Amino acid sequence: MEGLFEIVVFLAVATLGAALARKLGLLAPIVLVVVGLLLSFVPGFPHVRLDPDLVLVGILPPLLYVAALETSVPAFRHNLRPILLLAVGLVLFTAVVVGVVLHLLLPAVPFAACLALGAVLAPPDAVAATAVARRIGLPRRVVTILEGESLLNDATALVLFRVATLAAVGSAVGVVDVSVEVLRSAGGGVVVGALGALIFGFVHKRITDPLLDNALSLIIPFAVVFAAEEIHASGVVAVVVTGLALGHRLPVLLSAASRLQVAAVWRLVRFLLEGLVFLLVGLQLPDVLEDLDEPAGRLVGVTAAVLGAVFLTRFVWLFPATYLTRLVPRLRTRERKPAKFPLVIGWAGMRGVVTLAAALALPLTLADDAPYPRALFIWLAFAVIVFTLVGQGATLPTVARRLKLPPDDPVQDALSAAGVQQQASRAAQERLDALADTAPAPVVERLRRGVEDRTNLAWERLGGSARETPSQAYGRLRQEMIDAEREVFRAARDSGRIPEEVLVRAYRDLDLEESLLRREIQ
């Protein structure tokens, strides 16, 4: 009961923290980390020691899976070069630079251990980057690149962390061993992910009950991770591959009712897990400080050097990777000028719970009992998380505003949507004409008017919001009518004229219509 009580308390605090962030207009991840830091000093507040396995197997997979489901595969493919430069190249570069800096400051510590910490600190957080990017309204291409980076960089970092850790504890690690480890982790993850997409796509296609689709969707990320871990492959890669493949095919795999329910359930799951993750990061401060006994001068110096290395390596890598590759004519003509994108992408390198979980998974001792300040390493991971998340995350909106990034063109979006809607309406009209003889004329005419209304709505969005459009007037009046209908049904239930089941069915139909209505008038 005590464990369940603590979980409820943490979820309640995370929910209240997210609500407070929205009320204050702040970013929820930052507020929750600060709340966790403050609550860690409150006597009697429930305390939990973060388990690396819980994070890497229990929390990270569902968050990566839902992010992959919502990622546009065409956009991901179009931006694959910058995504791989960040998710693979930058992670390796950051890990090596941090490892070298740390080894220079602590020459007695083996370089393999320093490199392991570099791998821990290298990947920006999959949750923080996308949450902040979407919240402040960055351009679509920037969000796609950050999302793509966050989907893949954990796999790169964890493979490097595994190799460096094996070397640090005395296992023989050569070129062949590294190659085998990379092939098994990355290649095995791709194979498991592809098989997961095939198997679960086949099952989804044959399920007609939305509840079963929801249950299966929640099981998929864990099933894929466990299968990958069984063959020592990368569970991160497997989950991302499965999520991307299923997300791309979701419109033909799930029924309309299933898609609506799955989307709603995953929104709730992601909201709760993200809030819980950032709160737990802040609550780890007492554990991080517990075994830390470094002299103050050395602690401050090493921390400042590592923070500087983590912050600067991202920019040192980004600008050459962005502009030097544009010397290739084919790339220069295919991609738009990057403008100020590297600056804001560089500033968005927030670290999160994966960094702390990996740090807690560092070995207790090294080969031959080599000097190894494990408590210092964990402190450095925690300091990088707090500095990048609170410092960079809090200032990212200001940086984005100052840079005046070119926003996505809403007129172009509306024009594209209207053009496609025109084609869709034409296809619907042709299908209706072919089937018109199978239904009464009033029914056919009603359907024809509905198609015309959707087409008109798409073109109305190009007219701006200076005055109320016919569709907006319709939505305003229909909303009043729906409210009146709800009141009548509620009064009839209260007076005993209809049972509760009738009220529930009527409210469900009205709620669905209102949801569609709000979407159309926005």
HELIX and SHEET records of a PDB file:
HELIX    1   1 GLU A    2  LEU A   24  1                                  23    
HELIX    2   2 ALA A   28  LEU A   39  1                                  12    
HELIX    3   3 PRO A   52  ASP A   53  1                                   2    
HELIX    4   4 LEU A   54  ILE A   59  3                                   6    
HELIX    5   5 LEU A   60  LEU A   69  1                                  10    
HELIX    6   6 VAL A   73  HIS A   78  1                                   6    
HELIX    7   7 LEU A   80  LEU A   84  1                                   5    
HELIX    8   8 LEU A   85  LEU A   90  3                                   6    
HELIX    9   9 VAL A   91  LEU A  105  1                                  15    
HELIX   10  10 PHE A  111  LEU A  121  1                                  11    
HELIX   11  11 ALA A  126  ARG A  135  1                                  10    
HELIX   12  12 ARG A  140  ALA A  168  1                                  29    
HELIX   13  13 VAL A  175  VAL A  182  1                                   8    
HELIX   14  14 LEU A  183  GLY A  187  3                                   5    
HELIX   15  15 GLY A  188  ARG A  206  1                                  19    
HELIX   16  16 PRO A  210  GLU A  230  1                                  21    
HELIX   17  17 GLY A  235  LEU A  253  1                                  19    
HELIX   18  18 ALA A  256  LEU A  283  1                                  28    
HELIX   19  19 LEU A  285  GLU A  290  1                                   6    
HELIX   20  20 ALA A  296  TYR A  323  1                                  28    
HELIX   21  21 THR A  325  LEU A  327  5                                   3    
HELIX   22  22 PRO A  329  ARG A  334  1                                   6    
HELIX   23  23 PHE A  341  TRP A  347  1                                   7    
HELIX   24  24 VAL A  353  LEU A  360  1                                   8    
HELIX   25  25 ALA A  367  ASP A  369  5                                   3    
HELIX   26  26 ARG A  374  VAL A  386  1                                  13    
HELIX   27  27 PHE A  387  GLN A  392  3                                   6    
HELIX   28  28 GLY A  393  LEU A  403  1                                  11    
HELIX   29  29 PRO A  410  LEU A  435  1                                  26    
HELIX   30  30 ALA A  436  THR A  438  5                                   3    
HELIX   31  31 ALA A  441  GLU A  460  1                                  20    
HELIX   32  32 ARG A  461  GLY A  463  5                                   3    
HELIX   33  33 PRO A  470  ASP A  494  1                                  25    
HELIX   34  34 GLU A  500  ILE A  521  1                                  22    
END                                                                             
